[in-house]
Amino acid sequence: MKTHPVIRGLAFCLLAAIAPLPGATTQFSAEVVDTRPGGIKTGTFHYQDKSYRIELPEGGQRIAVVVDGTSGQMRLLALSDKQYSEAGAGEPLALYADPFALYASVAAKHKTRAEGSETVAGFKCTKQVVYEDEQVFATGWVSPEIPLPLKVEIPLYGRTIELRGIAPGAQDAALFALPTGFTVLREPEEEPLPDWAPQVAKAPELAPPFQKTFAAGSTIRLRPQGGRHIRIVGRSADGASCTFTSVGFKDGRPRANPIHEQMTIDGDTEVTTTRPESPTEADILVIRVSAGSVALKVEAVDPSAPSMPAGGAGFQPAADTVAMFSSPPVADMASRIEVGWTGPGNKDDFVVIARENDPPQKWASRAFVRDGNPLKLWAPSEAGEYELRYIVGRGAKVIGCAALSINQVYAKIDAKNSADAAGWIDVNWEGPAAERDFIAVAQPQQKPDACVTQVAVKTGNPLRVRAPSTPGDYELRYVLWRGAKTLATIPLTVVDVEAAITPPASVKAGTLFEVRWEGPGYPEDFVSIARADQPPSANLSNMKLRPGVVAKIRAPKEAGTYEIRYVLGRGGRLLAKTTITVEPATP
């Protein structure tokens, strides 16, 4: 299916869809916030009975993504042009353009782990991380009350989609239908003509080499040179975000889609692009500044000459040029490694740690070169032989590598082998203390990234971990957070605790009365009065317990037979109960 140029630009940036969850809200609207490296965009979201519509600004107009919940068909609407493209469920265009489907797609192909809960848009969500080995593909914040993630984060694109301001209610059916007067978009035979194309003929022509700053709206021309390439190095003139396009023109039309030739620069980073067009391939080379103020350094270079002259940085390498590294040849598992690099420094280039036989698209850890020099990368969580690689982002080509050995790390934990239910366990530990490593209490069959309770090792040594509320056989673990790898375990038996309560035999309705108690007296524990059919966590009146203090609770206003309970607050377990008679209040 053909796609509008603005739609194509959107398609390579957005994320993907997920099936509705049981019991979820089926009709609502919301604000959608799209955070990208180039900025933040806001739009609208509508959901009704599995169908939904996302509307966002893109390329100077608004684009709507409409998904039919029954057939899975997706339409991309260019609203001002009254044109649309469509694709079936699972087709590449549908996956790229639907703002929640990439999450669902990668989640179906890779491992997921829960990393606690967070509140998003007022809903309690489970943070679900989609990963394989050390690579995180996506993170979704999922609530059982909403039929798709309230927030999705894609590290590869540095991008986050989030729903805010959920407003339940019926939605207009017209939002999910194809508007009248829209026509199917046909792919042009030639590359699209940008709106600034009429300015090209009158733009000044400059001859390299030159260094000059250009403001937004500036257009310049250069002549291709036989046997030489035009190298363009750009940076922000004032530290603010800026964007420029470089593209060859032939017979008055661009030879490539200008949207795909845009370069956006954030902060004090520097980007480089090389135009290899010869005079027979392009009549003119055009540079157009569309946003911000850009400082450009332009020169004609011999493509066979070294690409990194002394003192230069950020130049596109020749085909046979390699990138170089300066870093320790050995590192511990899950440690932070500083890697110095020499290479082209293009915005989308990155350095990875990968196994020797891994393809360029697979790695254990990655950092974009735009993040600095030296870079900081996480070592893999599996010991063995790896290599550092410099990868040119456009084309995923490896242009330099260096050997790297990852050492095994070890841990040890020491604690008593038994604990009271919901009690505290003092744990002494030894280990790498890498970022977010933790001591966990888990059931023996649970995976390393799952547990009943946990405490970060950086909390202290020794540290205190809370035992589960349910008696049984468990184990204490030292878990390497990166890679979810268990480094040490010892068995733990959790024994039950007992409690007793002594209330009066009867009390008057609405009066305050005392309850003597015995039990663990944890800060969350309480004594309550409840109906017999109420679960332990529900009650009519309660008081949190403090050691040595007699509990005082208020009787219900209605006479009858009730229960006085001692409830283990952590886990909501009923430890003791007895009946009490509430008599009518004295007239």
N, C-alpha and C positions, 0 to 999 in steps of 0.2 A: 504494500500500500504506500502511496506517495505521501510525502509530508511537507508541510509549510516550513520555510527556513526557520521561523521563530519557534515552531513546534519542534523541529529537529534539535535546535539549541536547547530547548527545555528537556527533550527526551533524554539527553545524555547527562542531565543533572539530577533528575528526580528519582524517587525511591520505589515502594510497591505495596500490594494489597493483601489482606488477611481475611480468612473466613470469620463470620460472626461467631461469637462465643455464646454458649447457652445462658439464658437469663439476662442477656445484655439489653440495654436501651436500644430500641429499634427505630426511633424517630428523634432527630435532634439536629441542631445547627451549631456552628462553632467558628471561631477565628482560627485560621491556620497561619503559623509563623514559620517561614522558610529561611533558615540561617545558612549562608554560604560564605566561602572565602571572600567573595566580592561584596558582601553586605547582607542586609536583612530585608526580606520581602514579606508583606502580610496580605492575606486574602481571606476568602470565605470557604466554608465547608458545610455541606448539607448531606444528611444521611437519612434514608427511609427504606426499611424492609430490604436490606442488603444492597440497594442501589445508592450511589453517592456521587457527589460533584465537588471538585476542588477548583477554585478560580483564583489565579495569581497573575500579577503583572509580569510580562516577559517581553523584552525587545521593543518597548515602547507601546505595547498594547496588552490586553488581557487575554489569557488563554484559559479555557475551561477543560478539565478532564472529567468526563462523565462515564461511569461504569454501570452497566446493567447488571443487577444482582442475580437475575435469573439465568441469562445466557453467558454472562462474563464478558460480553462485548464491550470494548472501550472506544470512546470517541474523543478525539482532540479537536476542540473548537477554537479557531482563530476568530474571535468575536467581531472585531471591527471589519475584517475582510469577508465575513460570512462564508467561510470555507471550513472544511473539516477533513480529518483523516480518521480511519478506524482500523481496529485490529481485534482479532479474537483472543479469548483468554489464553494466556501462556505464550503468545507470540512476542517476539523481542520488543516491538514498539509498545505493546501493552505493559510489559514489565518495566521498561524504561520510563514511561510517562506517568504511570499510576503512582501517586506519592506514598503508597504504603506497601507495594508488592515486592520490591527487592528484599525487604525484610523477610516476608513470608517465603520467598523463593530460596534465599540462602539458608533460612532456618530449616527448610525441608531437606537440605543437602548436607548440612554440617551439624556439629554438636551444639547443644545449648546448655547454659548453666545459669542458675539463679544467683543474683548478687544482692540479696536483701530486698527491702521494699522502700519506695519513695512515694511522695504525694505529687501528682501532676494534675493540674487543673482541678484540684479539690478532690481527686479520686486516689485512693490507695492503690498503688501499682507494684507489681513484681518486676524488678529489673532483670530482663532476660538477655544474656550475652550469647551471640552466635559466634562460634570459634572453631578452629581446627589447629591443633598444636599451639603455637604461640600467636597465630594470626587471628585477630578479631575482625569479623566481616561486618557485623552490625550489632546494635543494641536496641532493644525495644522495651518500653515501659507499658506493661499490659495490665489492664484492670478487668475483672469479671463483669463489671457493670457497663462497659463500653465495647462494642463489637470489633474494634481494631485498635492497634496500639495508640496511646495518647501521645507518644513521643517516639521517634525513631532517629537513631544516630548512625551515620555511615562513615567510619574513619577514613576510608579510601578517598572520599571526596571532601573530607573535612566539613561535613554537612549535617544539619539537624532539621527535622520536620516536627512541629509540635502543634497539638490542638489546645486551644484555650477557650475559656468562657462557654462551656457546654450549656446549651439551652434546649432542654427537651421540648418536644412538640411536633405536630404534624407539619410536613414540608409540602410546598407547592409541587404537584406532579410535573408541571411544565419544566422544572429545573432539570429533570432527568430524561427529557425527550429531546429529539433533534429539532431545533428551531426551524420554522418555515423560512424558505428563501436561502438556506445554506446549500452550497454545492460541494461535491467531493473535490478535494485538492488534487490537481495533476502535477506531476513532477516536471519542472521546466527542462527543456533540452539543454539549456545553458545554465551556468552558475547564476544565482540571483544577482540583480543589479542593486547595489546598496543605495540608500537615499542620498548619499553624498557624492554619488558618481558624477553628477553634472559639474561639480567643482574641480574635477581632476584636470580637465583641459586647460583651466585658467590657473592652476596651482603653480607656484614657482618651482623651477627645476634646479636642483643642487647637485654638485659633483663631489663625490667622496675623495679624500677623507674630510670629515667635518664633525664638530661637536657643537650642539646648539640646543636650547630649551624651547619647547613648543607648547602653546596653550591649547586647551580644549577647542576643537573646531578647526585646528590647523591641518592642512593637507599639503604634502610636498611630493615632488616626483624625482626619480633618479633613472639614469639610463643603464640598462644591463650592460655588462662588459664581457666580451669574448674571453674565455679561459679564466675568468676570475669570478668569485662569488661576492655578493654584497653582505657584509656582516653588520648587524644592527644590535647594539647594546643599549638597553633602556633602563632608566631608574626614575623614581619619583623626584621631581625637582624640589618639593617641599615636604616630603615625608607622608603626604596624604595618598590615598589610593588613586591610581590613574590607569588608563587603558589606551592602548594603541593597536592599530592593525597594519600589517605589512602584507601586500599581495601584488602579484604580477598582473598587468593588464595586456590583453591582445585584442586588437581591432575594437577598442573601446569597451571591452567587457573583461571582468576579472577571470583569471584562469582557475581560481579555486574559490570556494565559498568564503566570503570575507568573515562570516561569523566564526568559522573554524580557524581563522588566522589571527584572532584577537589575542592580545597578551594583557593580562591585568597584573599590576604591580602593587603590593601592599607594603607600607612602611619603607624601610631603607634597603629592601632587597633589590636585586638586579637580575634582569632577564635578558637572554640573548636569542636571536633567531638569525638564520642565514638564508638568503635568497639565492638559490643556485641557477635561476633562469638565465639562459643565454639570449643574445639579441634576436635569434630566430624563434625563441619560445615566447618572448614577451617584448612588446614595444616599449613598455615603461614599467617601472616599479613604483608603487604608490605607498606612502606611509600616511596614515590618517590618525590623529589624536582625537578620541571620542570623549574622554573624561579626564579631568585633572590636568596637571602640568608635568610634561615628560622631558627629561634630559636625555638626549640621544647622542650616541657616538656611532658614527657610520663610516665604514672603510671598505675598500675593495681588497680582497685577500686572495692569495694563491691557494687553491684548495689542497694542494699537495704539500704546503708548508706547515710547520708546527703551528698548532692552533692556540698555544698559550705563551705568548711572548712575555719576557720578564716583566713582572709587575702587573701583568694583565690578569683579569679574572672574568669569568662569565662568558667565554667565547665558545661557540659550537666547534667541537673537535672535527678534524678530518677523519675519514673513514678508518684509517689505521692508527689513530691516536688512542692511547689508553689513559685511563684515570689512575691516580696513585693514592695510596693510603699511608697514614702514619698512626699506628695504634699498637697497643700491646698484643703480642702474638698469642697470649693465653689469658683466659678470664674464667671466673667462677660462674656456675649456673645462676641464672636470674640476676646477675649483677649488672650494674650500669657501666657501659664502656664508652670512653671518649674516643672518637674516631676523627682524625684530621684527614682532609681530602683535598685533592687537586683534580679539577675536571671542568667541564663546560659551565656548570652552575645554572642551567636553565631552571625555570620556575617549577617544572613538573619532574625534574630529575630527582632520584632518591638513592640512598645507600641502604643495603639490606644485609642481613646475615642469613645464609642459606646453606643447605647441604650441597656438596659438590655436584651431585647429579640432578639437583632440582632444576626445573625450567625457570626462566626469568619471572614468570608469574607467581611463583611460590617462594615463600620465605618464612623465617621464624621471627624476624623483627625488622622494622623498617623506620627510616626517618627521611624526610625531604631535605634536600641540600639547602633549600631556602630558609631552613630553621637555624642555620649557623655553621660555623667552622671553627673549632671541631663540633661535630654532632655528638649527641648522646643516644646510644642504642641499648636496648635490653638484651642481655645474653639469653640464649635459649635455656629452657628448663630441663633439657636432656643433655647429658655429657656426650662428648664425641668431637669429631672433626668437622669443621664448617669452613666457610669462606666469606669474607666481606666482598660485596659487589657494588660497583657503581653502575646504575641503570639509567639510561636516557629515557625520560618519561614518554616521549613521543616515539612509539615503535618498540618500547620495552627491550632495548638493546643493551647487553652487558658490554661495557667498554673498559672495565678494569676489575681485578679481584686480588685478594690477598688471603693467605691461609690464616685460620683462627681455630685454636683448640679450646674447648670448653671443659673445665674440670668439674668432676663430681663434688658436690658439697654434702655435708652430713649434719645431722642434728641429734639431740638427746634431750629427753624430758624425764623429770623425776618428781613423783608425787605419790601420795597414799593411793592404794589400790581400791579403796572404798570411800563412799561419801553418802551423806544423807540426801534424800530427794529434795531438790531445789536448794541445797546447801552450797557453801563455797568450798572450792578446792584450791589450795595453794600449789602452784606449779613452778618448779625451777627448770630452766631450759638452757640449752646451748644450740646454736645454729647460725645460719648466715645473716639473719635479721634483715632480709631484703624487704623492700617496700611492700607493705600490706600482708606480710607473712602473719600467720595466726596460730594460736593454740585452740584446738577444737575438742569438744566432746561429741562423739558420733556413735551411731550404732555400727557394729562391725561390718555389716553389709553395705553401708552407705559409701558412695563414691567420695573421693577426696574433696570435691567442691561442694559437697553436701554435709550438713552437720545439724546437731540439735542446738548447740550454742557455741560461740567462739569469742575470743578476745585477741586483739592485735598484739604481737610480741613486743612492739615498741611501747606498750603500756607500762612495762616494767619487768624486772626479774629479781625475785620471783613475782609472778602475777597471779591474780585470782580469777578463776573461771567458775561460772555457775553450773551446778549439776542439773541434769534433767529433773522434771517433776515426777516422772513415772519411774518406779523401780525397775531394775533389770540390768543386763550385761551391756556395757558400753566399752569404748576405748578413748583414751586421750591421744591426741595427734599433734605433731608439729607439721603444719602444711605450708609448703612453698606456694604463695599465692599465684605467682606467674606460672601458668601451666598446670595449676591445681595438682601438685605432686606432694604426696605424703612422704616425709623424710624420717619420721620416728613415730612409734606407737607404744603405749603400754595399756594393759587391760584395766578396766574400772568397773566396779560393782556399785550400783546405786541401790541403797536400802531404803525401805519405806520409813516414814516418820509417823508418829502417833499424836493424837490430840484428845482432849477431854473438855467438856463444857458443863457448867453447873448453873442453870438459870433458876428463877423461882418457878414453882409449880404452876402459878397463874398470876396474871397481871391485869390491870384495868386497861380498857381500850384507850389509846392515845397517850398513855403515860410513859415516862422514861424509867427504865429499870436496868439493874446491873446483871452482868453475866460474868461469872468467874471462869477462867479458862486455863488450860495447860496445852502446850504445843511448841513447835519450833519458833513461833513469833517472828517470822520473816517480815520485812517492811511491807510487803504486799498483802500479807494475810489479813483476814477480817472475820469478825463474828457477825452473823446476820439473822434476821427473822424473815421467813419466807413461807409461801404456801407450799404444800407437799408436792404439787405438780410443777413447780418452778425449777429450772436447772440450777446448778450450784452458782453460776455467775449472776443469776437474777435474784432479786430480793425486794422486800418492802422497806427495809431499813438496815443499815449496817454501820460498823465502826472498825476502822483500821486498828490493828493491835500494836501495843508498845509493851515491851517487857516490864513486868511489875505493875502495870496499870490495869485496873478492872475495866472491862468494856461496858459502855452504857449505850443502849439502843432504845428506840421508841417503838412502842406497840402500835399495831394498826388501829384504825378507828372503828373497824368492824369486828364484832365479837366472833369467836370461833376457835378452832384448833389449828395451830401453826407449828413450824419447826424452827428451832434454834440451831444454827449451823456454825462449825468452824471450817472455813474454806481456805485452802492453800492458794493464795493469790496468783502465784506463778504457775500457770497451767490450769487454774480453776478447778482443782480437785477437792472433793468433799472428804474431810478427814474425820469429822464427828458430827452427830446430830442427835437431838432429843426433842420431844414434843412439849408444847407449852399451850396453856389455855388462856385465851384472851376473853375476859369477861366484859359485859357491857359497862360502859362508863357510868359512874354514879350520877343520878339526875341532879 
